[in-house]
Amino acid sequence: MQHPENTGDVEEDIAVGESDALLREDTEEETAPLWERFITKISSVSAIAAGIAIVILGLQIVADASGRTFFNVPLPGTLELVSNWWMVLAVFLGFGFTQFKGEHIRVTLLVEKLPVTWRTAVETVILAASLGIVGLLAYYLTVDAIDSVEAREMLAGSFPLPIWPIAVFMALGTWLYAAQLLVSLTSSLRAAKRERRSGVAQPALLSAQNVLLAIAVVASLVIVVLLLSVEMSRVAAGGLLIALMVLLLLCGLTTALAMIAAGGLGLWKLAGTSVVADAFESVPMHSAANWSLSVVPMFVLMGIVLWRTGLTGKVFYAARLWLGWMPGGLAVATNFSGAGLAAASGSTIGISYALGRMAIPEMLRAGYKPSLATGVVATAGTLGQLIPPSVLLVIYAGVAQVAVGPQLLAAIIPGIIVAVLYALVIIIQGLVRPDIAPRSKATGVPMAEKLRALVGIIPLVVVIFIVIFGMLSGIFTPTEAGAFGALAAIVVGSAFGEERKNPKQLFKTLGRSLQETVTATAGIFLLLIGVNLLGRAMTMSGVLRALTDWVVGIGMPTPVFLIAIMVLFLILGMFMESMSIILLSVPILAPVLMAVGVDMTWFGVFVVMLIELALVTPPVGMLTFIVHRLAQDKEVNLGHKISLIDVFKGVTPFVLMSIAFLIVLIFLPDIVTWLPSISAVK
């Protein structure tokens, strides 16, 4: 079985923006000036502090829930400390390190195909613009911190809590992010110089992607000039801001900073400098200091620990032994393993890599066609953000302002149904065309081995049971479920994981898991800051109300409107990352959806399914490219030639089944809303 750390390394290699991190890890430590290494070291220390804040956050939630449940003695100040201290520290102290690791989400589809000289020029402009945006944010946070210190600001309420130290750390963390951007800028210039000296052949400048990038740059500049100099209606300004944000994404600016830039410019255009200052000073704190969203770092930590300690790999092994006899049995085992891993981790790319490394060679050895072997791995990964715990569903709940608990529960039944439907697709293919999925001859596996494989997944099942049963029964809230799940994952990972007999390696694995949690948390909440700033500008512009009035006015039937949204999201998924789509589209669509009577909890499941489906939909599904790249490894393909067309052929039956199920959900919404309606979760 592939060691989980190796699969993690592969995932990091393909992560958006990871090229900067790879350059640093390979050569930059030897050549970087002292000041750059100093800034990077400070970023690392700051990330350690953020990790400590996450640990304290989880332990305090567990202590409070345990004291309340068993002794009727809650821990005083838990809500205030978790929201206003630990969450804010975890977010802002991780910004710089997240930039160092290249984990802030961005679209590099157009930029990466440029010749070295042009790519360096574009990257330089992008990083300079990013530095300006973050520097402006840091300036306003510094002004706010000074005011907070002078006033010795305290949190009002039954548990007085000093806020001014946190305001200082917010400003320092943002300035550290700006400093790390400067490091990225200088190291990028050095890397480009080395590449030019190496004499690597340059791609053609006049390609379709490069022309599209040039159009995006020119259009962005035109829109900025129009917003700065031309009088226009508020609605027109709002429409231009949305277009500007999308264009900045295509130009290579990180998603969060594109939203911050568009939001800040929009606020200035619509209300003036004082409103910009107020938003930049208040929105970052309000975005991070959120009790319900404290479940995000807990769910992320839980999934990473289970994966890194090797417990998730045991799911595939058990499924292969028990289901391998069926038509397409190994593919069915891979599919249900994806469902099991989804319930434990919620990482789409992580699931695809973990499964791909294990399952693709197994299926190829058994005589499976490469199209089915790769297709089932890609689509099994899409269950990652559908079956709870799902970070995307939590983020959606925060943006759409619906309760987190019911939103998570709403996805359980659809997630199970999708997993079963995918299995049926595999079985039907195996029955119709036995040559593409020969039955596995697993008769030689003794029952004792099969039972041991089942025993091996018990620790993971325990973690899942704690999270889901705890929420369903009302023993603890979704936020508390995340904390208990993370704690349970650490306990069972330490007791039953691959490194349980090597304390030193186990400690390193847990430390790496916490480090990855810090970067994921910082990246997610920077996005939330961006969407909240852009949301303020959109509200002021009135474009959302105009869109709502237009849709209601034309009398479009709700099912037709939802099918139109399906087409829109499948197109967006070709170019944008999942969380970016949610943060961009949901605030715009929410008023329209509520006006036509769509249940927003139902829409959360609908939209996450759509976004995950877009990851594999031809011709630009990101997961198909990831699985194709993985399948080029000789240890994975076993000498078979696997083309991108093979992967697309493999995912097509699953895509068609998913689209059919989404249409069923439109006409039978109770499939989604039934479980939340009968549960005790609020």
C-alpha positions in Angstrom: 0.0 0.0 0.0 1.2 3.5 -0.9 2.4 5.4 2.2 0.1 8.4 2.8 3.0 10.8 2.9 3.9 9.9 -0.7 0.4 10.5 -1.9 0.4 13.8 -0.1 3.6 14.9 -1.8 2.1 14.2 -5.2 -1.0 16.2 -4.3 1.2 19.2 -3.2 3.1 19.0 -6.5 -0.1 19.7 -8.5 -1.7 22.2 -6.1 -2.4 25.5 -7.7 0.5 27.9 -7.3 2.8 25.2 -5.9 5.6 25.9 -8.4 6.9 28.7 -6.2 7.1 26.4 -3.3 8.9 23.7 -5.3 11.5 26.2 -6.5 12.1 27.3 -2.9 12.3 23.8 -1.5 14.8 22.6 -4.3 17.2 25.5 -4.6 16.1 28.7 -3.0 17.4 27.9 0.5 20.9 27.9 -0.9 20.7 31.1 -3.0 18.2 33.3 -1.1 19.5 36.5 0.5 19.6 36.6 4.3 16.6 39.0 4.5 14.5 36.6 2.5 15.4 33.6 4.7 14.7 35.7 7.8 11.2 36.6 6.5 10.5 33.0 5.7 11.7 31.9 9.1 9.4 34.4 10.7 6.5 33.1 8.6 7.3 29.5 9.8 7.3 30.6 13.4 4.0 32.5 12.9 2.5 29.3 11.4 3.6 27.3 14.4 1.7 29.9 16.6 -1.3 29.5 14.3 -1.1 25.7 14.7 -1.0 26.1 18.5 -4.1 28.3 18.3 -5.9 25.6 16.3 -5.0 23.0 19.0 -6.2 25.2 21.8 -9.4 25.9 19.9 -10.2 22.2 19.5 -9.3 21.3 23.1 -11.4 24.2 24.5 -14.4 23.2 22.5 -14.1 19.5 23.6 -13.6 20.6 27.2 -16.6 22.9 27.1 -18.9 20.3 25.4 -17.8 17.5 27.8 -18.3 19.7 30.9 -21.7 20.7 29.8 -22.8 17.2 28.8 -21.5 15.1 31.6 -21.3 17.6 34.5 -23.6 20.4 33.5 -20.7 22.8 33.9 -19.7 24.5 30.6 -16.3 26.1 30.3 -16.8 29.9 30.7 -15.9 32.1 27.7 -15.5 29.3 25.2 -17.6 30.9 22.5 -15.8 34.3 23.0 -12.3 32.9 23.1 -12.8 30.5 20.2 -14.4 33.1 18.0 -12.4 36.2 18.8 -9.0 34.8 19.8 -8.1 31.4 18.5 -9.9 31.6 15.2 -8.4 35.0 14.4 -4.9 33.9 15.4 -5.2 30.7 13.4 -6.2 32.7 10.3 -4.0 35.7 10.3 -0.8 34.1 11.6 -1.0 31.6 8.8 -1.2 34.1 5.9 2.6 34.4 5.3 3.4 30.7 5.5 0.5 29.9 3.2 2.1 32.3 0.6 5.5 30.6 1.1 4.0 27.2 0.4 2.1 28.6 -2.6 -1.3 27.5 -1.2 -3.3 30.6 -1.8 -5.8 29.6 -4.6 -5.3 31.1 -8.0 -6.0 30.2 -11.7 -2.8 29.6 -13.6 -4.3 28.1 -16.7 -3.3 31.1 -18.9 -0.2 32.3 -17.2 1.7 29.0 -17.1 1.8 28.6 -20.9 3.6 31.8 -21.5 7.3 31.9 -22.6 9.7 32.4 -19.7 10.3 36.1 -20.3 6.6 37.0 -20.7 5.6 34.7 -17.8 8.1 36.5 -15.6 6.8 39.9 -16.6 3.2 38.8 -15.9 4.1 37.2 -12.6 6.0 40.3 -11.6 3.0 42.5 -12.3 0.7 40.0 -10.5 3.0 39.8 -7.4 3.4 43.6 -7.4 -0.3 44.1 -7.6 -0.8 41.5 -4.8 1.7 43.3 -2.7 -0.1 46.6 -3.2 -3.5 45.1 -2.3 -2.2 43.3 0.8 -0.2 46.4 1.8 -3.3 48.5 1.7 -5.2 46.0 3.8 -2.4 45.8 6.2 -2.3 49.6 6.5 -6.0 49.9 7.4 -5.6 47.0 9.9 -2.7 48.8 11.4 -4.8 52.0 11.8 -7.5 49.9 13.4 -5.0 48.2 15.7 -3.6 51.6 16.9 -7.1 52.8 17.7 -7.9 49.5 19.5 -4.7 49.7 21.6 -5.3 53.3 22.5 -8.9 52.5 23.6 -7.9 49.2 25.3 -10.8 47.7 23.3 -12.7 45.0 25.2 -15.4 42.5 24.0 -18.7 43.5 25.4 -20.8 40.9 27.1 -20.9 38.5 30.0 -17.3 37.4 29.4 -15.1 40.6 29.0 -12.2 39.8 26.7 -9.4 42.2 25.5 -9.6 42.6 21.7 -6.7 45.0 21.2 -3.9 42.3 21.3 -5.7 40.4 18.6 -6.0 43.5 16.5 -2.2 43.9 16.7 -1.7 40.3 15.6 -4.0 40.7 12.7 -2.0 43.7 11.4 1.3 41.9 12.0 0.1 38.8 10.2 -1.0 40.8 7.2 2.2 42.7 7.0 4.1 39.4 7.2 1.9 38.2 4.2 3.0 41.3 2.3 6.6 40.6 3.2 6.3 37.0 2.0 4.8 38.3 -1.3 8.0 40.5 -1.7 10.1 37.3 -1.2 8.0 35.5 -3.8 8.6 38.4 -6.2 12.3 38.4 -5.9 12.7 34.6 -5.9 10.5 34.4 -9.0 12.8 36.8 -10.8 15.8 34.7 -9.9 14.1 31.4 -10.9 13.2 32.9 -14.3 16.8 34.0 -14.8 18.1 30.5 -14.1 15.5 29.1 -16.5 16.6 31.4 -19.3 20.2 30.5 -18.7 19.3 26.8 -19.0 18.3 27.2 -22.6 15.0 25.4 -22.2 12.8 25.6 -25.4 10.2 28.3 -25.2 6.5 27.7 -26.1 5.0 29.7 -28.9 3.8 33.2 -27.8 0.8 33.3 -30.2 -1.2 30.5 -28.8 -5.0 30.6 -28.1 -4.3 30.7 -24.3 -1.9 33.6 -24.6 -4.2 35.6 -26.8 -7.0 35.0 -24.2 -4.7 36.2 -21.4 -3.9 39.4 -23.4 -7.6 40.0 -23.9 -8.2 39.6 -20.2 -5.4 42.0 -19.3 -6.6 44.7 -21.7 -10.2 44.2 -20.6 -9.3 44.5 -16.9 -7.4 47.8 -17.5 -10.4 49.1 -19.5 -12.8 48.3 -16.7 -10.6 49.9 -14.1 -10.4 53.1 -16.2 -14.1 53.1 -16.7 -14.8 52.7 -12.9 -12.3 55.4 -12.0 -13.3 58.0 -14.5 -16.8 57.5 -16.0 -20.1 58.3 -14.3 -22.5 55.4 -14.5 -25.4 53.8 -12.7 -24.9 51.7 -9.6 -26.1 48.6 -11.4 -23.7 49.1 -14.3 -20.9 49.5 -11.8 -21.9 46.3 -10.0 -21.9 44.4 -13.3 -18.4 45.8 -14.2 -17.1 44.7 -10.8 -18.2 41.1 -11.3 -16.6 41.1 -14.8 -13.4 42.7 -13.3 -13.1 40.0 -10.6 -13.4 37.2 -13.2 -10.9 38.9 -15.5 -8.4 39.4 -12.6 -8.7 35.6 -11.9 -7.8 34.8 -15.5 -4.9 37.2 -15.3 -3.4 35.1 -12.5 -4.3 37.1 -9.4 -5.2 34.9 -6.4 -8.9 34.4 -6.0 -9.1 36.1 -2.6 -7.1 39.2 -3.7 -9.1 39.5 -6.9 -12.2 39.7 -4.8 -10.6 42.2 -2.4 -9.4 44.4 -5.2 -12.8 44.4 -7.0 -14.6 44.9 -3.7 -12.4 47.7 -2.6 -12.6 49.5 -5.9 -16.4 49.1 -6.0 -16.8 50.5 -2.5 -14.7 53.5 -3.4 -16.7 54.0 -6.6 -20.1 53.7 -4.9 -19.4 55.3 -1.4 -16.0 56.9 -1.2 -12.8 56.4 0.7 -14.3 56.5 4.2 -16.4 53.4 3.5 -13.4 51.6 2.0 -11.5 52.3 5.2 -14.3 51.1 7.4 -14.7 47.9 5.4 -11.0 47.1 5.3 -10.8 47.6 9.1 -13.9 45.7 10.1 -14.6 42.9 7.5 -11.4 40.9 8.2 -12.1 40.5 11.9 -15.8 39.7 11.3 -14.9 37.1 8.6 -12.5 35.2 10.9 -14.2 35.6 14.2 -17.0 33.1 13.5 -18.0 30.4 15.9 -19.9 28.3 13.4 -17.0 28.3 10.9 -14.5 27.2 13.5 -15.6 23.7 12.4 -13.5 24.3 9.2 -10.0 23.8 10.8 -11.4 20.9 12.8 -12.7 19.0 9.8 -9.6 19.8 7.8 -7.3 18.5 10.6 -9.5 15.4 11.1 -9.3 14.4 7.4 -5.5 15.1 7.0 -4.6 13.1 10.2 -6.7 10.1 9.0 -5.0 10.2 5.7 -1.5 10.8 6.8 -1.6 8.0 9.4 -2.7 5.5 6.7 -6.1 4.7 8.1 -7.9 5.7 5.0 -5.9 3.3 2.9 -7.4 0.4 4.8 -10.8 1.2 3.4 -9.8 0.3 -0.1 -8.1 -2.9 1.0 -11.2 -4.1 2.8 -13.5 -3.1 -0.1 -11.3 -4.9 -2.6 -11.4 -8.1 -0.7 -15.2 -8.1 -0.1 -16.4 -6.7 -3.5 -13.8 -7.9 -5.9 -15.9 -10.9 -7.1 -18.6 -8.7 -8.6 -18.8 -7.6 -12.3 -16.3 -4.7 -12.3 -15.7 -5.6 -8.6 -12.4 -3.8 -8.2 -13.9 -0.7 -9.7 -16.9 -1.0 -7.4 -14.5 -1.4 -4.5 -12.7 1.7 -5.6 -16.0 3.6 -5.8 -17.2 2.7 -2.3 -13.7 3.3 -0.9 -14.1 6.8 -2.3 -17.3 7.2 -0.4 -15.7 5.9 2.8 -12.7 8.2 2.4 -15.1 11.1 1.7 -16.8 10.6 5.0 -13.4 10.7 6.7 -11.5 13.4 4.9 -13.6 15.5 2.4 -10.5 16.1 0.2 -11.4 15.6 -3.4 -7.8 15.7 -4.8 -6.5 13.7 -1.8 -9.0 11.0 -2.4 -8.2 10.8 -6.1 -4.5 10.4 -5.4 -4.9 8.0 -2.5 -7.2 5.8 -4.6 -5.3 6.2 -7.8 -2.0 5.1 -6.4 -3.6 2.0 -4.9 -6.5 1.1 -7.3 -5.3 1.9 -10.8 -2.4 -0.7 -10.8 -4.7 -3.3 -9.2 -7.3 -2.9 -11.9 -4.8 -2.9 -14.7 -3.2 -6.1 -13.3 -6.7 -7.6 -13.3 -7.2 -6.8 -17.0 -9.4 -3.7 -16.7 -9.4 -1.2 -19.5 -7.5 2.0 -18.7 -10.6 4.1 -19.4 -12.6 2.4 -16.6 -9.7 2.2 -14.2 -8.9 6.0 -14.4 -12.6 7.1 -14.8 -13.8 5.4 -11.6 -10.8 6.9 -9.6 -11.7 10.4 -10.9 -15.4 10.2 -10.2 -14.9 8.5 -6.8 -12.9 11.5 -5.8 -15.9 13.8 -6.4 -17.7 12.3 -3.4 -15.1 14.0 -1.3 -17.0 17.3 -0.8 -20.5 15.7 -0.9 -20.5 13.2 1.9 -20.0 14.9 5.3 -17.8 16.2 6.8 -17.5 18.6 3.9 -15.6 21.9 4.1 -17.3 23.1 1.0 -20.7 22.6 2.6 -19.6 24.4 5.7 -18.4 27.3 3.7 -21.6 27.3 1.6 -23.6 27.4 4.8 -21.7 30.4 6.0 -22.0 32.3 2.7 -25.7 31.4 2.3 -26.4 32.0 6.0 -28.1 28.7 6.6 -27.5 26.4 9.6 -24.3 24.3 9.3 -25.8 21.1 11.0 -28.8 20.7 8.7 -26.6 21.5 5.7 -24.2 18.7 6.5 -27.0 16.2 7.2 -28.8 17.1 3.9 -25.9 15.7 1.9 -25.8 12.3 3.5 -28.6 10.6 1.6 -27.7 12.1 -1.8 -24.1 11.2 -1.2 -25.0 7.6 -0.5 -27.3 7.5 -3.5 -24.6 8.8 -5.8 -22.2 6.2 -4.6 -24.7 3.5 -5.3 -25.6 4.9 -8.7 -21.9 5.0 -9.6 -21.6 1.3 -8.5 -24.5 0.5 -10.8 -22.9 2.2 -13.7 -19.8 0.1 -13.2 -21.7 -3.2 -12.8 -23.8 -2.5 -15.9 -20.6 -1.8 -17.9 -19.1 -5.0 -16.5 -22.2 -7.1 -17.5 -22.5 -5.5 -21.0 -18.8 -5.6 -21.8 -17.0 -8.2 -19.6 -13.8 -7.4 -21.4 -13.4 -4.0 -19.9 -13.8 -5.2 -16.3 -13.0 -8.9 -15.8 -14.1 -10.4 -12.5 -11.5 -10.7 -9.9 -10.5 -14.2 -8.8 -10.3 -13.6 -5.1 -11.3 -17.1 -4.1 -7.8 -17.7 -2.6 -8.3 -15.0 0.1 -9.2 -16.7 3.3 -12.1 -15.5 5.3 -9.8 -14.7 8.2 -8.0 -12.2 6.1 -11.2 -10.6 4.9 -12.4 -10.3 8.6 -9.0 -8.7 9.5 -9.5 -6.2 6.7 -12.9 -5.3 8.2 -11.4 -4.9 11.6 -8.8 -2.6 10.1 -11.4 0.0 9.1 -13.1 0.1 12.6 -10.9 3.0 13.8 -12.0 5.1 10.9 -15.7 4.0 11.3 -15.5 5.1 14.9 -14.4 8.6 13.9 -17.2 8.9 11.3 -19.7 7.6 13.9 -18.7 10.1 16.5 -19.1 13.0 14.0 -22.4 12.0 12.4 -24.2 10.3 15.3 -23.2 13.1 17.6 -24.8 15.6 15.3 -27.9 13.5 14.5 -28.6 12.8 18.2 -28.1 16.4 19.3 -25.3 15.4 21.8 -23.2 18.2 20.4 -23.4 20.9 17.7 -21.7 20.7 14.3 -18.9 22.9 15.6 -18.4 20.6 18.6 -18.7 17.5 16.3 -15.7 18.9 14.3 -13.6 19.2 17.4 -14.5 15.8 18.7 -13.8 14.3 15.2 -10.4 15.9 15.1 -9.5 14.7 18.5 -10.8 11.2 17.7 -8.8 11.1 14.5 -5.6 12.0 16.4 -6.3 9.3 19.0 -7.1 6.5 16.6 -4.4 7.6 14.1 -1.8 7.5 16.9 -3.1 4.1 18.3 -3.8 2.3 15.0 -2.0 4.2 12.2 1.1 3.0 10.3 3.5 4.9 12.6 2.0 3.8 15.9 5.3 1.9 16.7 7.5 4.8 15.8 6.7 7.7 18.1 9.2 10.1 16.4 7.7 9.5 12.9 4.2 9.7 14.4 5.0 13.1 15.9 6.3 14.3 12.5 3.2 13.1 10.8 0.9 14.9 13.3 3.0 18.0 13.0 2.8 18.0 9.2 -1.0 17.4 9.4 -1.2 20.5 11.6 0.9 22.5 9.2 -1.3 21.6 6.3 -4.3 22.6 8.4 -2.9 26.0 9.0 -2.3 26.7 5.3 -5.7 25.4 4.3 -7.4 27.5 7.0 -5.6 30.7 6.1 -6.4 30.2 2.4 -10.1 29.5 3.0 -10.6 32.5 5.3 -8.7 34.9 3.1 -11.3 33.9 0.5 -14.1 34.7 2.9 -12.6 38.1 3.6 -12.6 38.7 -0.1 -16.1 37.5 -0.7 -17.4 39.6 2.2 -15.8 42.8 0.8 -17.1 42.1 -2.7 -20.5 41.3 -1.2 -20.7 44.7 0.4 -19.9 46.4 -2.9 -22.5 44.2 -4.7 -25.2 45.1 -2.1 -24.5 48.8 -2.5 -24.6 48.5 -6.3 -28.1 47.0 -6.4 -27.1 44.6 -9.1 -28.4 41.6 -7.0 -31.8 43.2 -6.6 -31.9 44.0 -10.4 -31.0 40.4 -11.2 -33.7 39.1 -8.9 -36.3 41.5 -10.3 -35.4 40.4 -13.9 -35.6 36.7 -13.2 -38.9 37.0 -11.4 -40.2 39.4 -14.0 -39.7 37.1 -17.0 -41.6 34.4 -15.2 -39.0 31.7 -15.8 -40.2 28.4 -14.2 -38.0 27.3 -11.3 -36.9 24.0 -12.8 -35.8 25.7 -16.0 -33.9 28.3 -14.0 -32.1 25.5 -12.0 -31.2 23.7 -15.2 -29.7 26.9 -16.6 -27.7 27.2 -13.4 -26.5 23.6 -14.0 -25.1 24.6 -17.4 -23.5 27.8 -15.9 -21.8 25.9 -13.1 -20.4 23.2 -15.4 -18.9 25.9 -17.5 -17.5 27.8 -14.5 -16.0 24.5 -13.2 -13.8 24.3 -16.3 -11.9 27.4 -15.3 -12.3 28.0 -11.6 -11.7 26.2 -8.3 -14.6 24.9 -6.3 -14.5 27.3 -3.4 -14.0 30.3 -5.7 -17.2 29.3 -7.6 -19.2 29.1 -4.3 -17.9 32.4 -3.0 -18.5 34.2 -6.2 -21.9 32.8 -7.3 -23.8 32.1 -4.1 -24.1 35.7 -2.8 -25.3 36.8 -6.3 -27.8 33.9 -6.8 -29.1 33.7 -3.2 -31.7 36.5 -3.5 -32.9 35.2 -6.9 -33.2 31.6 -5.6 -35.1 32.7 -2.5 -37.4 34.8 -4.6 -38.4 31.8 -6.8 -38.9 29.6 -3.7 -35.7 27.5 -3.7 -34.7 26.0 -0.3 -31.2 27.2 0.3 -30.2 24.1 2.2 -31.3 22.0 -0.7 -29.4 24.3 -3.1 -26.2 23.8 -1.0 -26.2 20.0 -1.9 -27.2 20.8 -5.5 -24.4 23.3 -6.0 -21.7 21.2 -4.4 -22.7 18.2 -6.5 -22.5 20.4 -9.6 -19.1 21.8 -8.7 -17.7 18.4 -8.0 -19.1 17.1 -11.2 -17.5 20.0 -13.1 -14.1 18.7 -11.8 -14.4 15.7 -14.2 -16.6 17.1 -17.0 -15.0 17.2 -20.4 -13.2 19.0 -21.9 -11.5 20.8 -19.0 -12.3 18.9 -15.8 -9.4 19.4 -13.4 -9.6 16.0 -11.8 -9.3 14.3 -15.2 -6.0 16.1 -15.8 -4.8 15.2 -12.3 -5.7 11.5 -12.7 -4.2 11.5 -16.2 -0.9 12.9 -14.8 -0.9 10.4 -12.0 -1.5 7.6 -14.6 1.8 8.6 -16.4 3.8 7.2 -13.5 5.2 3.8 -14.5 4.4 2.4 -11.1 0.8 3.3 -11.7 0.2 2.5 -15.4 2.3 -0.7 -15.3 3.5 0.0 -18.9 0.1 0.7 -20.3 -0.3 3.9 -22.4 -3.1 6.0 -20.9 -4.2 9.0 -22.8 -6.3 12.0 -21.7 -9.0 10.7 -24.0 -9.1 7.4 -22.0 -9.8 9.3 -18.8 -12.5 11.4 -20.4 -14.1 8.2 -21.9 -14.0 6.7 -18.5 -15.7 9.5 -16.6 -18.5 10.1 -19.3 -21.0 7.4 -18.1 -20.6 8.7 -14.5 -21.1 12.3 -15.6 -24.3 11.4 -17.5 -25.6 9.5 -14.4 -24.9 12.5 -12.2 -26.7 15.0 -14.4 -29.7 12.7 -14.5 -29.7 12.5 -10.7 -29.4 16.3 -10.4 -32.5 16.7 -12.5 -34.3 14.2 -10.3 -33.3 16.3 -7.3 -34.9 19.3 -8.9 -38.3 17.5 -9.0 -37.9 15.5 -5.8 -36.2 17.9 -3.4 -37.3 15.8 -0.4 -34.4 13.5 -1.1 -32.2 16.3 0.3 -34.5 17.9 2.8 -36.0 14.9 4.6 -33.1 14.0 6.9 -32.5 17.6 8.2 -36.3 17.9 8.8 -36.4 15.0 11.2 -33.1 15.5 13.0 -32.4 17.3 16.2 -29.6 19.4 14.7 -30.1 23.1 14.4 
